[in-house]
Amino acid sequence: MSKIALVTGGNRGLGKDMALSLAHKGNDIIITYNQNATEAQAVVAEIQNLGKKAVALQLNLAEFKSLNGFVENVNKSLENDFAGKKIDFLINNAGIGAFLPFEQVTEENFDDFLNIHFKGVYFLTQKLLPSFNDGGSIVNISTGTTRFCIPGYSVYGAMKGAIEVFTKYLAKELGTRGIRANVVAPGPVETDFNNAAIRNNPQMKGFLSSQTALGRVGQADDIGSVVAFLCSEESKWVNAQRIEVTGGIMI
C-alpha cells in the first residue's frame, strides 16, 4: 500500500527532486508551492506519470495565520484524493535565501526568516500531527552553514540552527509514536534558490567547488535520494541525526 509524503516547497529545486525521489520509492505525494501554481502542476503531472497520486496545495509560511487554513486543505485532500489516509512522511523544505550582512539585517528581514524557516516549520509540524500516522518520518532541511560560517548568512544559519535543535526534541517527544525525525543539511547546490546565486556567479561557484573534497557544487539530485532514504524502511534505526550532504565541504 502506498504511503503519503508531504513536501513543502516541492514545486522546484531541491523540493522537486525530493518529491520525485519519494515517488520513485513508491510513495504518493502532496507538494506545496507559494506562488507558481503552473510550475507545481507540472511536478504533479510528472509524479502522476510515474503511476503515483499527487496534488499541489498553496502554502505561504511567511503568513503565519494561514497555517490553520492550509492544514484544513491538507485534511480535505487526504479525504478526497487519498481515500482518507494519513500522512506518513513530512519534509519541511520550503524556504528563502538572501545575502544579508549582519549590520544590514532589518527586523522585517529577521521576521521573514523566522516565520518561514523556524516558527512556521515548528507549528506546521505540530498542527499536522493529528493527520500523521504512527511510525512515520519527519525530515527537516537545514544547511551546511550551521557547521561553518559564510559571512552574510547569519539570519539563515541561525534559524536553521534552531531547526536542528528542534529536530532532536521532535525525535525525543514523538518516539513513543514510532515517528523518527532527522535533519538533512545540504551544502551549496546549483539551483534557482537565492536568485540562482551559485549558477549566476562563476567566481562563487568556482570557489565553493574548490572547498569540497569532490571538487564541485551540488546538484538537486544529490539531495532528494537522501531524503527518500530517510523516509524508507532502510533507515528505520536512523533517528535524531544531522546528515550533511555537501560533498565534503570545508573539512
Secondary structure, DSSP 8 states (H G I E B T S, - for coil): ---EEEETTTTSHHHHHHHHHHHHTT-EEEEEESS-HHHHHHHHHHHHTTT--EEEEE--TT-GGGHHHHHHHHHHHHHHHSTT--EEEEEE---------GGG--HHHHHHHHIIIIIHHHHHHHHHGGGEEEEEEEEEE--GGGTS--TT-HHHHHHHHHHHHHHHHHHHHHGGGT-EEEEEEE--B-SSHHHHTTTT-HHHHHHHHHTBTTSS-B-GGGTHHHHHHHTSGGGTT--S-EEEESSSB--
